Amino acid sequence: MARSTRLTRLAAVTTILATGLLAAACGGSADSGASGGDRPRVGLVQINQQAIFFNEMNAGAQQAAKEANVDLTIFNANDDPAKQNEAIDNFVQQQFDAVIVVAIDVEGIKPAVKIAKDAGLKVVAVDAIVDSPAVDTQVGVDNAAAAKQAGDFVNKWSQEHKLTAPKIGVVGALNSFIQNIRKDDFNKTVEAAGAKIVQTVDGQNKQEAAMTAAENLLTSRSDMNIVYATGEPALLGTVAAVKSQNAADRVKVFGWDLTKEAISGIDAGFVAGVVQQDPKTEGYEAVKEATALAGGAQPKKKIDVPVTIVTKDNVDPYRATFK
């Protein structure tokens, strides 16, 4: 057998294996990426499919793919950055037209993103900011601006309730680039108005870890009157901890990302405000942009999706989503 023939067959086998591995890892997709025909093929590299946030993003992406007749494959990395890199490589091997990345590690994913770009794929980053020339367009919330908005809301709330120099505890996720931005810009905003950050605990972006961290925070800081949670697992854990520690009468909770439990906290009166993103629109706009780029359109570079701070006054429209 000629060497060129062996290499050709080896390449074909490698591509088939890569396709099989990718399909096995996909938690859900609008269509399989194996047979797109003449339709654009877009891969969405997701973080996980446990959080409501990411499932809503997937739903928006699937809606856009259906409307645009796009072959969309969603890869579920199950919180593993290495798997995200492998997925991008597989999309390159399968000659997809575009890849959408919701990055876990915004630095570690850059080499894979560059490989995709060099191979001719269009690259869209969603939510987490991947600061790389290989990214055509960034879609999502300006987390620094939204964190400042949350801080301003807490400052206003404190003034309205005649709470001077509030003592604030933070339940964060120190392994999350985005949530550290939310923490830092929030802290700057409230501290500038006279608040004191008394303690920060690490919920590790996991609900159970966040609950334990929040319980420890509530136990060790009896002088604390506000808790700020930087993401969905942190807020879920904090709400559970406030209930388990019977602390609803002494602290008010502010945080990110609505859930059924957060709405329950709003109804009970101890959750005062939740920064609500629009992940469905983020997924929708990401696929829409990836499709346009694959068709030769100029990149928009940045697509901002605004947030809403949900309180008891405007929570009702969200109840159906989080039954």
C-alpha positions in Angstrom: 0.0 0.0 0.0 1.3 3.4 -0.9 2.3 5.7 2.0 0.0 8.5 0.8 -3.0 6.1 0.7 -2.2 4.9 4.3 -2.1 8.5 5.5 -5.4 9.3 3.7 -7.1 6.4 5.4 -5.5 7.2 8.8 -6.8 10.8 8.5 -10.3 9.4 7.7 -10.2 7.1 10.7 -9.1 10.0 13.0 -11.9 12.2 11.8 -14.4 9.4 12.3 -13.2 8.7 15.8 -13.2 12.4 16.6 -16.8 12.7 15.4 -17.9 9.7 17.5 -16.2 11.1 20.7 -17.8 14.5 20.1 -21.3 13.1 19.5 -21.0 11.0 22.7 -20.1 14.1 24.7 -22.9 16.3 23.4 -25.5 16.8 26.0 -28.0 18.1 23.5 -28.1 19.6 20.0 -30.4 21.0 17.5 -29.0 18.6 15.0 -26.0 16.3 14.7 -22.9 17.9 13.3 -22.0 14.8 11.3 -24.1 15.5 8.3 -24.8 19.2 7.7 -25.3 19.0 3.9 -25.2 22.5 2.6 -26.2 24.1 5.9 -23.7 26.0 7.9 -22.3 23.8 10.8 -21.8 25.6 14.1 -20.4 24.1 17.3 -21.3 25.5 20.7 -18.8 24.6 23.4 -20.8 24.8 26.7 -19.6 24.7 30.3 -22.3 22.4 31.8 -25.9 21.5 31.5 -26.7 21.5 35.2 -27.2 25.3 35.6 -30.5 26.8 34.4 -28.4 29.6 32.9 -26.6 27.4 30.4 -29.8 25.4 29.6 -31.5 28.7 28.8 -28.5 29.7 26.6 -28.8 26.4 24.8 -32.5 26.9 24.2 -31.8 30.3 22.6 -29.0 28.9 20.4 -31.3 26.1 19.2 -34.1 28.5 18.4 -31.7 30.6 16.3 -30.3 27.5 14.6 -33.8 26.4 13.7 -34.8 29.8 12.3 -31.6 30.0 10.2 -31.5 26.4 9.1 -28.2 25.9 10.8 -26.7 22.5 11.8 -25.9 23.2 15.5 -24.0 20.8 17.8 -23.8 21.5 21.5 -20.9 20.1 23.5 -21.2 19.7 27.2 -17.8 20.0 28.9 -19.1 19.2 32.4 -17.0 21.9 33.9 -13.7 20.5 32.5 -11.6 23.1 30.6 -9.5 20.4 28.9 -12.6 18.9 27.4 -13.5 22.3 26.0 -10.2 22.5 24.2 -10.6 19.0 22.9 -14.1 19.9 21.6 -12.8 22.9 19.7 -10.1 20.7 18.1 -12.8 18.1 17.1 -14.9 20.9 15.5 -11.8 21.9 13.5 -11.1 18.3 12.4 -14.7 18.0 11.2 -14.4 21.3 9.3 -17.2 23.1 11.0 -17.9 26.6 9.8 -18.0 28.3 13.2 -17.4 27.6 16.8 -19.1 29.4 19.8 -17.2 29.2 23.1 -18.5 29.7 26.6 -15.1 29.5 28.2 -14.3 28.0 31.6 -10.6 29.1 31.5 -10.4 32.3 29.4 -6.6 32.0 29.1 -6.2 28.3 28.7 -8.7 28.2 25.8 -6.8 30.7 23.7 -4.5 28.3 21.9 -7.5 26.1 20.8 -9.4 29.2 19.7 -6.4 30.4 17.6 -6.1 26.9 16.0 -9.8 27.2 15.0 -9.4 30.7 13.6 -6.3 29.6 11.6 -8.2 26.7 10.2 -10.8 29.1 8.8 -13.6 28.7 11.5 -15.4 31.8 12.7 -15.1 32.3 16.4 -17.7 33.7 18.8 -17.2 34.0 22.5 -20.2 34.1 24.9 -20.4 35.3 28.5 -16.8 34.8 29.5 -14.5 37.4 27.7 -11.8 35.7 25.7 -9.4 38.5 24.9 -7.9 37.2 21.8 -7.6 38.4 18.2 -8.9 35.0 17.1 -12.3 35.9 18.5 -14.5 37.6 15.9 -17.3 38.7 18.2 -17.9 38.7 21.9 -21.6 38.2 23.0 -22.8 38.8 26.5 -23.1 41.0 29.6 -20.6 43.6 30.5 -19.9 42.0 33.9 -17.9 44.9 35.3 -20.7 47.4 34.4 -23.4 45.0 35.7 -21.4 44.5 39.0 -21.2 48.2 39.4 -25.0 48.4 38.7 -25.5 45.8 41.4 -23.3 47.8 43.8 -25.2 51.0 43.0 -28.5 49.2 43.7 -27.2 48.0 47.1 -26.0 51.5 47.9 -29.5 52.9 47.1 -31.2 50.2 49.0 -29.0 50.8 52.1 -29.8 54.5 52.0 -33.6 53.9 51.7 -33.4 51.6 54.7 -31.2 54.0 56.7 -28.4 51.4 56.8 -25.2 53.4 57.2 -21.9 51.7 56.6 -23.4 48.2 55.9 -21.2 45.2 56.6 -21.2 42.9 53.6 -20.1 39.3 53.2 -19.4 37.9 49.7 -20.0 34.3 48.6 -17.9 34.1 45.4 -16.3 31.5 43.1 -12.6 32.3 43.2 -12.0 29.8 40.3 -14.3 31.8 38.0 -12.8 34.7 36.0 -16.3 36.2 35.4 -17.4 36.0 39.0 -14.1 37.6 40.2 -15.0 40.5 38.0 -18.4 40.6 39.6 -16.9 40.5 43.0 -14.2 43.1 42.5 -16.3 45.8 40.8 -19.2 45.3 43.2 -16.7 45.7 46.1 -15.3 48.9 44.7 -18.7 50.4 44.3 -20.1 49.7 47.7 -16.8 50.5 49.5 -16.8 53.9 47.8 -20.2 54.6 49.4 -19.0 53.6 52.9 -19.8 49.9 53.1 -17.3 47.4 54.5 -16.6 44.0 53.0 -16.1 42.0 56.2 -15.3 38.6 54.6 -15.2 36.7 51.3 -15.8 33.0 51.1 -15.2 30.6 48.2 -18.2 28.6 47.0 -16.1 27.1 44.2 -19.0 27.6 41.7 -20.8 24.5 43.2 -24.0 24.7 45.1 -23.1 22.4 48.0 -19.7 24.1 48.5 -21.4 27.5 48.3 -23.9 26.5 50.9 -21.2 25.3 53.3 -19.2 28.5 52.7 -22.3 30.7 53.3 -23.2 28.8 56.5 -19.6 29.4 57.8 -19.9 33.0 56.8 -23.2 33.5 58.6 -21.9 31.7 61.7 -18.6 33.7 61.9 -20.0 37.1 61.1 -23.0 37.8 63.3 -22.4 41.5 62.7 -23.0 41.2 58.9 -26.2 42.5 57.5 -25.8 42.0 53.7 -24.6 39.0 51.7 -23.7 39.3 48.0 -23.5 36.1 45.9 -21.6 36.3 42.5 -23.4 33.5 40.5 -26.1 30.9 40.4 -24.5 28.3 42.6 -23.4 30.9 45.1 -26.9 32.4 45.3 -28.5 29.0 45.6 -26.1 28.0 48.4 -26.6 31.3 50.1 -30.4 31.1 50.1 -30.2 27.6 51.5 -27.7 28.7 54.2 -29.9 31.6 55.3 -32.8 29.2 55.7 -30.7 26.5 57.5 -29.2 29.1 59.9 -32.5 30.9 60.5 -30.7 34.1 59.4 -33.5 35.7 57.3 -34.3 38.2 60.0 -30.7 39.6 60.2 -29.3 39.6 56.6 -30.5 40.6 53.2 -29.2 38.8 50.2 -28.2 40.2 46.8 -26.8 38.1 44.0 -26.8 36.9 40.4 -29.1 34.6 38.4 -32.6 33.8 39.3 -33.8 30.3 40.3 -36.9 28.9 41.8 -35.2 29.1 45.2 -34.1 32.7 44.7 -37.7 33.7 43.8 -38.8 31.9 47.0 -36.3 34.1 48.9 -37.7 37.2 47.3 -41.2 36.1 48.3 -40.0 35.5 51.9 -38.4 38.9 52.0 -34.7 38.1 52.6 -33.6 38.2 49.0 -33.7 41.9 48.1 -32.3 41.9 44.5 -31.0 39.5 41.9 -29.0 40.5 38.8 -30.8 38.6 36.0 -29.0 38.0 32.8 -30.7 37.0 29.6 -28.9 33.8 28.6 -31.5 32.8 26.1 -30.8 36.0 24.1 -27.1 35.4 24.5 -27.4 32.0 22.9 -29.7 33.3 20.2 -27.4 36.2 19.3 -24.3 34.0 19.3 -25.7 31.6 16.8 -27.2 34.4 14.7 -23.7 36.1 14.6 -21.9 32.8 13.9 -24.2 32.1 11.0 -23.8 35.6 9.6 -20.0 35.3 9.9 -20.0 32.0 8.1 -21.9 33.6 5.3 -19.2 36.3 4.9 -20.6 39.1 7.0 -18.3 41.5 8.9 -18.0 40.7 12.6 -19.9 43.0 15.0 -17.0 42.6 17.4 -19.2 43.1 20.5 -22.9 42.3 21.2 -24.0 43.5 24.6 -27.0 41.9 26.3 -28.4 44.0 29.2 -29.2 42.8 32.7 -32.2 43.4 34.9 -32.2 43.7 38.7 -35.2 41.6 39.9 -36.9 42.5 43.1 -40.3 41.9 44.6 -41.7 44.6 42.4 -40.8 43.0 39.1 -40.4 39.3 39.8 -43.8 38.1 38.5 -42.9 37.8 34.8 -40.1 35.4 35.7 -42.1 33.0 37.7 -43.2 30.8 34.7 -39.5 30.2 33.7 -38.5 29.0 37.2 -41.5 26.9 38.3 
